[in-house]
Amino acid sequence: MNRRKLQAKGMLLALCLLLTACGTQTGGGNQSTSDASGAGKSGDASGKKLQIGITQIIEHPSLDATREGFIAALKDNGFEDGKNIDIEYVSAQGDPSTVMTIAQKFAGDKKDAILAISTPSAQSLVQTTDGTDIPVFFAAITDPLKAKLIENVEKPGKNVTGISDTHPDSIKSTMYAIKEFFPEAKKVGIIFNSGESNSVVNVDNAKKALAEIGLEPVEANANNTSEVKQAAQSLVGRVDAIYVPKDNTVVAALKSVVMVAEENKIPLFVGEMDSVKSGGFAGYGIDYHDHGYETGLMAVKVLKGEAKPGDLPVQFPKELKMAVNKEAAANQGIDLNKLKTALDKINPVYIDKIEEK
């Protein structure tokens, strides 16, 4: 009899434990659903961290600043790496095949958002995420329409949007500045990688502007960073100025071009501000940290559920400013006093020294 009572008590205790366990599990499920209502800062509905992918074709100051600005915008709006989001950053190190491998991995991982910095990276990600709802944001893109990233600037549609880094007048203004600063100039050397579609667009625009003012372009191709110095050297004695557009391959090896320009006293014009800071004499451009930050704010809207990527219009830089590097000018044999009248018309931002990268 006592044994039966003990068995009954044991069964009752087991049943109570089972019911208690079920009640706890149910409560936990409801809590997760409640937390998800504050979607912006608590990850997805399961409480997991959001997974953010960032990739760029190669590492150089402008692209790195874009990435840092993007991450800063996320953090300022409640999305902090290691807390409620995990950021995976991968550089393709200039290898086109690696670009596609990274894109395929991020798409396969089903990231909650992806930032593609540079045209090659964006093209690969648009291709690999086509037909999915993975949000893709692009930055440091010359022409998103010609790159076939989108079909409509105002309403991109699908899962893609972002910001171009090229003001419509930046390249033309730079070419006109060459003529304004150096009226005796006849030929302008252009160093670029013909395998980068963004560079081809930049070079085409530069050649059109040069033709308008009677200057002749002289092209020098560099397929990779190891060929950049040789391309620059091939222009010595043939041109009156050198122009480096927003070309990821050439900018990644800009020191080589700066060295050639300094040794041969050739004015070096560049396609963005960071290259002016790194030794270019002059160029129009934007602040790439701000550029990345603005792209990050677009991502914040999507991560918070306030918008879909395809409904966010593609943005373009609204301001255009020239920067002039005083130390680079001296090193390239340029007397700024002789250019005072022309410089006063433009009222550029002056940089005193070359920044070491």
N, C-alpha and C positions, 0 to 999 in steps of 0.2 A: 504493500500500500504506500509506504513511504517512497519507494522507488518510483511508483507511478506519479506521485505528487511532484517529485523532483523533475521527472521528465516533462510534466505539464508546465512547470514553472520555466523550464529551459526553453520549451517551444514558445511560451508567451514572451520570454525575454528576446528571443531571436526575431519574433514578429515585430516587436517594438523597435528593435534596432533597424530592421528592414524599412519600416515606415519612416523612421527618423532620417535614414539615409536618403530615401526618395524625396522627402520634404526639403532637405538641404540642396539636393541637386536641382530641384525645380526653382528654389529661391535663387540659386546662382545663375540659372539661365535667364531669369527675369532681370537680374541685376545687369547682365551683359547688354541686354536689349535697352535698358534704361541708359546706360553709359553711352551707347551708340548714338543716342539722340543729340549728344554734343559732338557730333562727328568730327569737327575741326581738330580737336585736341586729344582724342582718345582712340585714334586708330579706327579700325573697321568694327563691324558689329560683334565680332568674336573677341574683341579686346586686343588683337594682335597689332604689332607695329606696322605702319604703312611702309611699303618697300619702294624706294625711289632709286631709279637708275640715272646715272650721268655719264656721258661719254663724249669725247672730242677726238678729232683726227690726230692731233699732235699737241705737245705742250709748248706754248710760248706765252709771253706776258698778256696779250689781249684775251686769248682764250681762257687762260687761268683766271684772269680778273672777272671774266664773265661767269665762270663757275662759282667763284667766291661770292659774287654779288647775288647769284641765284640762291645759294645756301643761306646767305644773310637774310634775304627776304623771307624764306621759309621760317627761319628761327624767330625773326621779329614778329611773325604772325602765328606763333604757337606750335610750329613743326620743327622740333629739335632732334638732330641726329643723335642716336643712342638712347633717346628717351621715348618718344612716341613714333619716331620714324627711323628707319635704317637706310642710309645712303650708300649705294655701291657705285664707286667711280672707277672707270676704266678708260685709259688712253690707248688709242690704236697705234701710237708711236709712228705715225706716218705711213703705215702699211695698209693699203686698200683692202686686202683680203681679211685682215684683222678687223677692219671696220664692220664688215658683214658678219663675221663671227660674233662680235659683241652684240650687234643688233639682234641676231638670232637667239642669243642667250637671254637677253633682256625680254624679248617677246615670249620666249619659252617659259621664263620665270613669271610671266604675267604681272609685271611691275604695276604698282598703283599709279605711277607717273614716271615719265622718262624725259630728261633734258638732252637734246642732241645739239652739241656745239660744233659748228662748221657744216658746210654744205654736204660733204661726203657722208658724214655721220647721220645727218638728217635724212638724206636720200635713202640710206640703207634701212633706217628705222621706219620711215613711211612705208617702204616696201614690205618689210617683215611684219608690221602690225596692221596692214591693210585688212579690213574686214573684222577687226577686233574693236573693243571699246577701251583699249589701253591709251590713256592720254599721252600724246607726244608734243613736247614744246621745243621749238627750234630757236637758236640764237646764233649770232655771228654769221648770218646768212646775207649774201649780197642781193640776190633776186629770187625770192621764193617761187615766183611764177615761172621764170625760165628754168629753175631747178626742178620744176614739176612736183613741188611739195604740196601745193594747193592749186585750186582752179579759180578761186575767187578771194580777193583780198578782204572784202567786207564781211563775207560769210564763208569761211574756209570749208565748213562741212566736215563730215567724218570725225576723226579723232585727233586732228592736227591743227595747231596754231603756233604763233610765236612772234618774234620781232626781228626785223632786218637791221643790220648795222650800217647800212649805206644810205646816206641822205642823197636824194636825187641829183643834187648839184655838186657833190663833194669831188668827184673825179674831174669833172669839167673845170671846177674852180682851181684845182691843183694844177692842171695843165696850163690854164690861163696865167697862173702865178709864175710858172716857169718863164713864160714870155715876158711878163711884167718885170720880173727881177733881172732877167738876163736877155735883153732885147737882141743881142748879137747871136744868140743860140740858134742853131740850125737843126740839130738832131738830138733826140731824146732816147736813151736806151731803156728798155723795159725788160726786167728780169721776172720770169714767172714759170710756173709748172703748167704746161699745156694739158696735163691730165686732170687738173682741177677745174671743174666746170665753172665755179665761182670766179676763178682767175680769168678764164676766157671771157666772161662777161665784162669783168673789170678792164681787161686789155682792149676789148672791142670799143668800150666807151671812151677809153683814153685815146685810142687812135682816131676816133671821130672828132674828139675835141682838138687834138693836135692838128688835124687836117684843116679845121676851121681857122687856125691862127698861123698856118703855113709852116708848121714844124714837122719833121720827118721822124717817124718811130723806127727804132732799130731793136728787134726782138732778140732776146737771149733766153733759151729754154733751160730749165733745170728740173730733171725728173725726180730728184731726191735731194736731201740736204747736202750730201757730199759733193754734188755738182754745182752748188750755188757759187762758190768762190771762183771756179773756172768760168762760169757764165758771166760773172762780174768782170773778170779780167779780160774776157773777150771783147768787152766794150771800150776798153782803154784806147785812146787815140782815135776813136770812131764817133764819139758822142760828146755833147757839151753838158749834158746832165743825165742823171740816172733816176728812174722811177721804179719803186717797188710797190706794187698794188697790194691789196689785202689777199695775199697768197700765203697759205699756211706753210708750205714747204720753204719758201724763201725767207719768210719772217722768222721761222724757227732757226735759220742760220744767218740772221741779219748781220751778226758781227763780222762775217766774212765780207759782206758787201761794204759795210762801214770801213773796214780796213782798206779795201781797194779804193774807195772814194777818198779817204784821207791821204793815202800814199800818192795818189795821182791828182789831187786837188780838183775833184769832180763834185759838184753840188748833188746831194742825194735827197730826192723828194720821196715821201712815203705815203701810204694809204690810210694810216691811222695814228692816233696820238701816242700810243705806247711805243711805236717804232721811232717817233720823234724823240721820245725820252731815251730810247736805246741807241741813239746816234744818228738818226736821220736829221737832215738840216731843217726841213719843213714839211708840213702836210696838214690837210684838213681831217677832222675825225671827231670821235665821240669818246666819252668816258666809259670804258667797258665794264667797270664794276657797276655803274648805274644801269648799263644795258642789261646785265645779268639780273640785277635787282628787279627791274621792270618785268622781265620775263618770269621771275619768281613770283611776283604779285599775280600774274595770270594763272600760274599753277595753284596758288593759294585759293583762288576763287573756285577752281575745279575740285581741289581736295576737300574744300568745305561744302561742296554740293551746291554752290551758288550759280554755277554755269557749266556748260559743256564746252569742250575745246572748239568744236566746229562752229559755235555761236560767237566766239570771241574774235573780233576783227584783227587781222595782222597789223602790227604797228611799224612805223618807220621813224627814224630820228627827226625831231622837230627843229633842232638847232644845229648850226654849222659854224665851227670855229677853227681857225688855223693856229697851229702851234709852231714856234720857231725855237730851235735849240742853239743858244749862243756858243756853247763850247764846241758843238759839232760844226757850226759855221766857221769858227776860227781854224779848226782842224782841217776843214775842206778848202781853206784859202778864200773864204768869203768875207768881204768887208761890209759889215752891216751898215756902216755909216753911208756907204754909197747907195744903199738900198732904202735909205730912210723915207724918201718920198713915197715909194711904192708900199713900204711896210705901214706907213701912217694911214694909207687908204684902207688897208685891211684890218689894222689894229689887232694883231695876233696876240696870243698868249705866249709869253716868253719863258723858256726853260733855261736855267743857267748852266746846268751840268748834264753830262751823260750818265744815266743811271746804270750801275752794274747789275746784270741779271745772272 
